[in-house]
Amino acid sequence: MPSDAILPVASPEHVRVLARAKINLSLRVLARETSGYHQIETVFCALELADEIEITRAHGDVTLEVTAPPGEPGIPPDLGPVGSNLAMRAAAAFFEATDLDGGVHIRLTKRIPAGAGLGGGSSDAAAVLRALNQMSAQALADTSLLALGSRLGSDVPFFLADAALALAWGRGERMLPLSPPPAARVVLAVPRERVSTADAYAALDPARAPTPMVLRSLSTWRDIASVAHNDFEDVIFARHPHLRDVRQSLEDAGATIARMTGSGSVIFGVFEDVAAADAAAQSVSTAHPRIETLVTQTRASLI
């Protein structure tokens, strides 16, 4: 387990876990299975931006408390019904799989924008699974934990794999961890609009011809830029044209890669120059006042 994924704690009664965000440097939607699910091919990249989850043993059921980051005024984000929250679902799935009585309190400090393609919910689920596995007297093997996570969402296996960069395919459960390029700044342009993943898939033209990625070296950001792609962009940009303008703004500011992540709606720019990234964030904020910008960086390693 990487040293900064499970933070030092006084006892196994209380564990604090970081849940990293991700971006999709490339995302191609392939064949639709008879089950209704689509095969995908994607390059996941972990970010420094993270939620924080604290789990404390408690009597009774699993409970969830969502808080805003310390020092940031305002009410906690609305993540929808508690029962459908992926952190709660992960805890329920873990206790069912281990046949244990689950009495824990989950405190989620939310920094990753929700419903934006950054994988926050899936990362929270993976973090809960890792933490409960550490706290449990009946810990699951890595393969069992991965199988459990894959049933919760296609992004969960990536977060469980503790990879900084990975090629994934199938439903996201088949994965090849890759050696990442040097850490780079990432500007996240976060619009107010949120995109439903189900709606994004439904809007894809069923007659289109999927194009798998041509495998090649992905050792530099320039290498990755040559395969960077997102099949959802045309669909989402048709509905929200200003997001195409945001992507163009990041490209004009010098981003090595500028794309939408997941099924949207966040647009990201990868910058190998720190000053250029900071300037780009300011430029996007000025040109697009309805867009919030966050500056983070990629993970050079999770070890």
ABEGO torsion letter per residue (X at the ends): XBAAABBBBABAABBBBBBBBBBBABBBBBBBBAAGBBBBBBBBBBBABBBBBBBBBBBEBBBBBBBBBBGBBEBBBBAEBAAABAAAAAAAAAAAAAGBBBBBBBBBBBABBBGAGAGAAAAAAAAAAAAAAAABABBBBAAAAAAAAAAAEAAAAAAAAGBABBBBBEAGABBBBBBBBBBBBBBBBBBABBBBAAAAAAABBAABBBBBBBBBBAABAAAAAAABBBAAAAAAAAABAAAAAAAAAAAAAGBABBBBBEAOABBBBBBABAAAAAAAAAAAAAABAABBBBBBBBBABAX
